[in-house]
Amino acid sequence: MNEVLDFISHFHKISKTNDIDEVFTCGCCYWFAYILCGRFQEAEMMYDPVINHFMVGYGGRLYDITGDVTDKYNATAWKDFEDELERQRIVDYCIQFSK
């Protein structure tokens, strides 16, 4: 197992309600990606606009709370997401929870 998967597995071990995947895939995916980016300094915030899901890119792979999702998503770097109107909507609804 790699260091990212080891870190992710810790969240599953300490979850008493077993809803950790749901929390971080249905509304809080940005915040789990943020945690991973803080823990793994070379990790990059990634976003799949079709699925509306955040994850991180690290070591040539993609990760979210469910583990290695490289084959599941077609993500691009969040910093390169150019649609400003859509970007603001995502920030409002998915990151700041202000709308």
N, C-alpha and C positions, 0 to 999 in steps of 0.2 A: 504494500500500500504506500502511496506517496504522502508527503507532508500535508498537502491540502486536504486529501481525503481523511487523513488522521484527525485533522482539526475539525472538519465537518462532522465526523462520527462522534466527536465529543458532545455536540449539540443534541444528537439523538440519544446518547447515553443518559444525559441529565434531564431530558424531557419526561415529566411525570404524566403528561396527558397524551403523549404520542401524536400531537397535532402540529409539531414543529415544521413538517414539510408544508402543511396547509398554510400556516402563518407566513412562511417565507416564500411561498409561490403564489399566493392569492392576495396580493396587496402590499406586501412588505419585501418583495424581492430586491428592490433597490437597497434597502437597509442591510440585508444580509451580504449583498455584494460589497457594500461599504465596509462592513466588518472584515470581509476577506481582504479588501484592498488595504485596510489598516494593518492587518496581520502579516500580509505578504507584500512587501514593498514594491516588488516588480509587477504585481498584479495590476490589470487595467480594467476599468469599468466598461462593460460591453452591454449592448442593447439589441434585442431582436424586435424591430418595429412591427412585424406582422403578428407576432404572438404577444407583444407588449410585455416583454420580460427582460429583467436585468440579470446579469451574471458577471463573472470575471473571466478574463483571459489570463492564463498563467502557464508558462512553460509550453506554449503551443496548444494548450487544451482549454476548454471552457468548463466552468464549475458554478453550480448553485447549491442550495441546501440539499438537493437530492444526490449530489456527487458530480461525477464527470458527465457532462451533457454535450460534449463536443459534437456528437452525431445527431443530436436532437434539435439544435437551433442553428439559425443562420444569422449570427450576430455581427455587429460592427462596433467599432469603438464609440462610446458615448460622446467623447470629445469631438468626434467627426460628424455627429448627427446635425445636419444642416437645416432642416425644416424648422425655422424659428417659431412659427405659430404652434406646430405640433409639439415642439420641445417645451414650450411654455405650458401647454396643456398637461404634458406628462409631469413636469415639475409641480404644477398646482395639485394635480390629483394623486400622483403616485409617490411623490417625494415629500412635499410639504403637507399633504392632506388638508389643503385649505379650501378645496371646492367640493 
